[in-house]
C-alpha cells in the first residue's frame, strides 16, 4: 500500500449513500442469514446498500413510516436485483410486527435516537440474538441500564454501529498503541466537531432553509428538537469510541468520573436570523444546547480524556483526535505524529508515513471491498463485523457494555452541566467484569 492510497481511503467523506461495487470475495456463505432493517432513511439506506451487496445475507423486511424514504429504498433494492423484502409501514409500531418474523437472525436499527432503546429491547425480547443499533442506545441513564439488562437477560449481542472505530488512520493508531510505539498512554482527546446547521434546518428543497420538526426533511424532523430541550454532549461516540479502544475501556480499564461544561447557545438562533430573517417564526425558538460542550473523563488506570461537542458553529469537520503517551503523540487535525528518539527533536512527522507501516490487517485484507462504502469505507467494516459475528454465533467486537459506556456520556454530561459542572461518578455497566475481561476488538484480520 502506498501513501497516496492510504490518504485517499482514510479520510471521512461527506457522502452518505454509495452503491457498492460487485459482490466481493468475503461473501461466500452457504446459508444466508435473515436480516431486517428498522428505519430506512438516509442512514438506513446506507446499511441497506451494504447488506444487499452480501451473498451471505437475505434482507427479508424493512420498516419505516416515511413513504418517500421507502420509495427510495425500494429503488435501491430493485437496482440490486435482489428480491423485494416485506415492507412494514403505516404506523410507528409496525416494527413490533416485523421483529416476529420466523428465523430472523439480526436486526439493524437506524431510526431517531429516542426509538433506539425500545427497539433494541423489543428485538431481544422477541428472541433476536443480534441487534445492530445506530448511536446512541438511549436518552436517559436508566435507558442505558435497561438495554444492558435486557441483553444480559436474553443472552443477546447488542452492537452499537460506531463506524469511526474502523477509520483507517484510527485503526493504524490502535495498531501503534498495541505495539507500544507511543509508550504508556497518558491522555486522549476526541469529539464531534461538525457544522450541522444545514442538517438541523433542512426543508429538503436545497439551499439554506430554516425549517425543522414537521416541516423538516430527514434528520431535521427530529434531531433539531434535541437542541431545544437538552444541553450536553449529544453525540460523544464518534470521538470516544476509537480512543476507548486504545486504553481497553471495559476490558481492564473503565471510565470513573466525568464533568462537563457548556458555552452559551447562540449559533442556531443566528443561523435562523441570517437565513430566514428576524421575523421568521423559528427565530423565537429558545435553544438549550450550548454551542460548545466540553467533557473530561477520569479513567481507572490513570488516563484522562477530553471530549468536545461542537455542531452549531461555522467550522470544517474534525473529530479532534489526540493520543498521547510517554514516548510521543498523534494529532489528527493536521495528521501529525512525534515519537521521541525517532522523530527529529521538536518537529512533527507526517502521520501518513507512519500509517503506511502500521496499516491494520483489516484494511489490508478488506480495503478493496470497502471502496465505495459510506464515510471513507468505515461503514463497510462496522456492518461487516456485525454480520460476521452473527454468522459465526460469536460475540460482536463492540458489545453492549461498550455501547452503554460510550452512549451514557450524553445523559451524564447533561447531569453535570445541570448541577453546575459537578463531577459525576461514572456507572460500571459491566458490574465489575471489566477487571477480568480481555480486549477483543480488531485483534484479527477477519472482522
Secondary structure by P-SEA (a helix, b strand, c coil): ccaaaaaaccccccccccccccccccccccbbbbbbbccccaaaaaaaaaaaacccccccccccccaaaaaaaaaaaaaacccccccccccccaaaaaaacccccbbbbbccccaaaaaaaaaaaacccbbbbcccccccaaaaaaaaaaaaaabbbbbccccccccaaaaaaaaaaaacccccccccbbbbbcccccccccccccccccccccccccccccaaaaaaccccccccccccaaaaaaacccccccccccccccccccaaaaaaaacccccccccccccccccbbbbbbbcccbbbbbbbbbcccccccccbbbbbccccccccccccccccccccccccccaaaaaaaaccccccccccccccccccaaaaaaaaaaaaaaaacccccccaaaaaaaaaaaaaaaaaaaacccbbbbbcccccccccccccccccccc
